[in-house]
Amino acid sequence: MDGGGQYVEAKHIREGQRLSGGHTVVQVSVQKLAEKVPVYDLSVPRHLNFVLENGLVVHNSGKSFSAKREITNVVLVTEDDVLICDPEDEYAPLVKRLGGQVVKISPTSTQYVNPMDINLNYSDDDNPLALKVDFLLSFCDIVVGSKDGLQPVEKTVIDRCVRNVYRPYLADPDPARMPILQDLYDELLAQPETEAQRIAAALELYVTGSLNVFNHRTNVELTNRLVCFNIKELGKQLKQLGMLVIQDQVWNRVTVNRAAGKTTRYYVDEFHLLLKGELASWSVEIWKRFRKWGGIPTGITQNIKDLLASREIENIFENSDFIYMLNQAAGDRQILAKQLNISPHQLSYVTHSSEGEGLLFYGNVILPFVDRFPKDTELYGIMTTKPQEVSG
């Protein structure tokens, strides 16, 4: 569709033409195929497909399957790196079948990811610590758990301690000198302020206590182009922290790939959990930075009320290329209709709709779609999450 929302035949597209979604045609080529290609042939070269990039996937049924459809296509027809945050252990079979790596993070796991990891490309200025301080402020905000968030004095103390802890590593960037949470905890204890003692007391559970899963140096090689972080067993107390830490690890990958001119895609399920409290501002900031640095983030959620309750969601919507919406519950439909200006007729496509049916929001265009994925395929057997089909 062109910029005015009118359908245009492919043969009439010209260089410089404005298309929907705010895109401009930069090159036109016509290719003759020897025979018709089935739409589910995932070996179709990338240049024959329109690529929808970062966005939101929102629906009450089929969200994981839809995300797996896109992940499979990305892995098979691009060279992009793909990282997945999997809070419900739904992506491992597909990731393993595609030759990817599954990292299981839990209180009993021996696989560790260090929230203090940093590389010299971490920020786009001369001081990579500024962004890392923001991350650790969000981390401590969740740990302290105060209703009003961290107070100004507490933020100042954390900022000072973080800079002190990283000073030896930045002077000599040896992986063996990478700080861990224990170092931050010890530095807090050494401060004179009572606020520092309060933060340290809250951190103790995650350093020397029973939830010390994040008090280790990273011991997994995160070099595979397809990595899935399985955090199902972290439980309610740790899940939000786990999602934050994984997002930071993805940012580290984005910074490395940017220097190499490579795209990084990040799929995060249960996305609404990242839009609460201090975590929300960090998530919005990272969402924007991902795009700027060649990353393509996609949020996936079925909890619409929590998603739209966040004050930051408008920033996320404004920085998303597309929204992919499947069947919605009655209450969620009304909320979404108001937020996204959906007409009653358009709303019918996500009202008691069948699997694989919904609406695609792309720029100023809203398109109904039907996606019938063939069930007699190996891919379908790997991607389905229906209990009766999984058990079969």
Order of alpha helices (4+ residues) and beta strands (2+ residues): beta-beta-beta-alpha-beta-alpha-beta-alpha-alpha-alpha-alpha-beta-alpha-beta-alpha-beta-alpha-alpha-beta-alpha-alpha-beta-beta-alpha-alpha
